[in-house]
Amino acid sequence: MTQITINLPNEAEAKWLVELLNRLQVPFEVETDEATKRKLAKEIIMRGANTLDAAQMQKHVELARQDRKLPFRAE
C-alpha cells in the first residue's frame, strides 16, 4: 500500500481533490490542523460524559453507598 501526504492550504483545492478521490473510489483520510483535532476530540469527550462535576459524582456515590455494611466501618 502506498501512502501519500499532501498539504493543501487552499480549502477550495482540498474540496476539489476530495471530490476527485470520491469519483475515483479511492479510500482516503483527511487530517485537519491541531486546533480542529483538539476541538473534535473535546466534543467526543463531552458527548460521552453525562456529568463532569466531580463533587456531584462523589456526593452521589457516597449517598448510594452509605447504608452498605462494609468491614472495618465504624458503626
C-alpha positions in Angstrom: 0.0 0.0 0.0 1.3 3.5 -0.9 0.6 6.4 1.4 0.8 10.0 0.1 0.6 13.0 2.3 -0.5 16.3 0.7 -0.7 19.6 2.5 -3.2 21.9 0.9 -3.5 25.4 2.3 -6.4 26.3 0.0 -9.8 25.0 1.1 -11.2 25.0 -2.5 -8.3 22.8 -3.8 -8.9 20.4 -0.9 -12.6 20.1 -1.7 -11.8 19.6 -5.4 -9.3 16.8 -4.6 -11.7 15.1 -2.2 -14.4 15.1 -4.9 -12.0 13.6 -7.4 -10.9 10.9 -5.0 -14.6 10.1 -4.3 -15.3 9.8 -8.0 -12.3 7.5 -8.5 -13.4 5.5 -5.4 -10.0 5.8 -3.8 -10.0 5.4 0.0 -8.6 8.4 1.8 -8.4 10.1 5.2 -8.5 13.9 5.7 -6.5 15.2 8.6 -7.1 18.7 9.8 -4.9 21.1 11.8 -4.2 20.5 15.5 -6.8 23.0 16.7 -9.5 21.3 14.8 -8.4 17.9 16.0 -8.5 19.1 19.6 -11.9 20.6 19.1 -13.3 17.4 17.7 -11.7 15.3 20.5 -13.2 17.6 23.1 -16.7 17.3 21.5 -16.4 13.5 21.6 -15.4 13.6 25.3 -18.2 16.0 26.2 -20.8 13.8 24.4 -19.6 10.7 26.3 -19.8 12.1 29.8 -23.2 12.6 31.4 -21.7 14.9 34.1 -18.3 16.5 34.6 -19.0 17.8 38.1 -16.7 15.6 40.2 -18.0 16.8 43.5 -21.6 16.0 42.4 -20.5 12.5 41.3 -18.7 11.9 44.6 -21.7 13.0 46.6 -23.9 10.6 44.6 -21.6 7.7 45.2 -21.4 8.4 49.0 -25.2 8.7 49.2 -25.7 5.4 47.2 -23.3 3.5 49.4 -24.0 5.0 52.9 -26.2 2.1 54.1 -23.8 -0.7 53.0 -22.4 -3.0 55.6 -18.7 -2.9 55.0 -15.9 -4.4 57.0 -13.8 -2.1 59.2 -16.5 0.6 59.1 -17.2 2.3 62.5 -20.8 1.7 63.4 
